[in-house]
């Protein structure tokens, strides 16, 4: 996958901006602020499958019915680990107890095809299995790992900028003063961008997502105060 780095200085000046300090002994900084954006494609070969199960409770209790549900799905896809995401319980006019589950599991694309093909065959009277949804997006764990890599690129870019500033102004000794990663509404249009379609057996199967991270970086350099003996001169 191709990595992209976009870099833009938000302060275009031959001289750093002097940040005025509050009263007291807090240091005064010369600062240079800029915005950096990095992005990469995050791919996956797994999908999150949600199966809806409708059951009418007969002589068995809820616990045994749920155990049977898991046993059926684990037999269908042995490599998957199923989790209950939703459960509902009701009683119809005839007094029969109706149960509804939504269970999900992340599995390889090859196993998704197995579920699609065989989901109807595991249904039986009083218990119906149906695919509710299939999400081919990368998992949260994969996305978080990718964000760490992108943040490392931001740090690397900051180090490059520091070297360039210290080369241009050797007496300043710039360092990283602040790095703020955009989050919440600020980054909602950037952190989760879009899904792209790649060849994976289906023209409608998204298997990669473009992930973008933006940060505001501020580099600082301590302003040397005149010594008391100089009398401010």
N, C-alpha and C positions, 0 to 999 in steps of 0.2 A: 504494500500500500504506500501511497505517496504522502509525504508529510508536507505541510504548507506552513510558513510562518509569515505573518504580516506585521510590520513594525512601523509605528508612526510616532514621531515626537510631537507632543502637544505644546512644547515650549520651544519656539524657534528664536534663538537669541545667541549672540556671541558671548554673552555674560550671564551667569546663573542669576536667578531671582533671589534676593535676600529675604529670608523669612524672618519677620520681626518676632522676637521672643517676648513672652509675658514678663511682668515684673518679677524680680527674683534672680536666682542664680542659674536659671535654665539656659542652656547653650543656644547661641544664635547659629542658624544654618544657612548656607547657600544651598538651594535646592534646584534640581532639574526633574521635571515630571514628564512622563510619557505614557502612552497606552500601547500595549502589546497584545496581539491576537495570534493564537496558534490553533491549528486544527488538524485532524487526521480522520481516516476512515476506520471505523471499528466494525469488524466482521464477526459472524457467528455461524456455526453449523448446527445449532440447536434451536428448538422452538418451544414455547410454552403452550401446552394444550390444556384446555378446560373442558371437562366432560360433565354434562348435566345428567343426573340420575333421578328418575321418578320411581317410587316404589309404594306399593300398598302393603301395609303391615298386616300379616295374617297371624299365625300362631307364634311366630318368632317375635322377640323383643327388639328394641332399637339397637341395642349393643350388638346382638348377633347379626342383624341386618347390615350394620355398618361393617362388621368384620367380613361378611360375605362380599360386600361391595369392594373392599380393598383387595381381597383375595382374587376376585375376578379381574380387576385391573392390573394387579401385579403379575398375574398369569399371562395377560395380554401383552404387557410390556415389562419384562423382568428388570430391565436396566433403569426404569423410572421410579422415582420416589414421589408418591402421591400425597397431596395435602388437601384438607377440607378448607375451602374458602367461604362456603355459605351453606347453611342448613336451615330448613323450614319444616314445620310439623303442623298438620291440620287434620280435622275430622270431617268427613263428608256427611251427607244427609242419611246415608245408610248405616252410619256408625263406624265405617272403616277408617283406619288411621292412614293418612297419606304422608309420605316423607319425600323431601326433595333435598338433594345435595348438589353442590358444585365442587368438583375436585380438580386439582390442577397438578401438572408435572412438567418439568423441562426434560426434553429428550432429543436425541439426534434426529436429523431430518428423515433418515431411513426408517426410524420407528414411527414417525408421524404418518408415513404412508401405510404402515401396518394398522395403526389405529383407524385411519380413514377407511380402510378396506374391510376391517373386521368388527367395527363397533356395533353394527347391526346384528351380527351373529351371536353376540353375548347377551342380547336382550332376551327376556323370557316373560311368560305371563306374570303380571304383578310387579315387574321390574324392567324399566326401559332406560337404555343408555343412548345418549346423543351427544355429539360434539357441539359444544356451545361456541367455542372460538379457538383460533390458532394464531398465536402471535410469534412472528419470525424475527422480531427485534432482538438485539443483544440483551443479555440479562443485566440487571443492575450491578452485579458483581463485576462483570466484564467492563461495563461503562465506567465504574468507579476506578478500576485498575487503569483504564485508558486516561482518565482525568489526571491521575497521579503522574503518568508519563508526560502529559501535556504541561502540567505545572512545572515539572523538571525543566522543560524547554523554556518556560518563562524565566526560571532562575538562571539558566545558562545564558539567555539573552541579556539579562541584567548584568551578569558578570562581564560580558563582552562590552556593554555600554560603559561600565565602570572603567575598564581598561582604556577605552577610547578617550573618555573624559580626562583621566589621569595622565594620559599621554599629551593631550592638548593643554592641560593645566596641571603640571607636575606638582605645584605647591599646594594644591587643593586637597588631595587625598580623599576622593569621593568614596562613598560606601552606600550600601542599601539602607535607606531610612524607612521605607514603607512599601509593602506590596499588598494591594487589595484586589482579591479576585471577585469579579462581578457575580452576584448571586440574586436569587429571587426574581422579581420582575425585570430587573436590569438585564439579566442574562437569559430570560425565558426564551427569547428569540434566537439565542446563540447556543446554549448548552444542548438543546434538543432540536436539531435542525430538520433533517429529512431522512427518509429511507430511500435507498436506491436499489434498483433491481439488478441482480446478477444472475448468471445461469446456474440454476440449482434444480433443474427438473421441471420448473414451472415458470412461465413468463410473469406470473403475478406474485412471486415469492421474494420479498425483500430480505436480503441477508447481510446488508451492510448499512451503517448509519454514519453520517458525517457529524463528528463531535467537535464543537468549537469552545475554546476557553479564552476569555478576555480578562485582562488585569490592568489596573492602574499602578504604575511603578513610580516611586519617588526616590531619587538618589540625593544624598546630602553630603555636605562638607562643612566641617566646623569653622566658624569665623574666628580668627585669632583676635582676641581682645587686647587692647593696649595695656601694657604693664602699669601698675599704680605709680611706679617711679617716674614714668614718662609724663605723668600729669595730663594724659589724654591726648598728648601731641603725637 
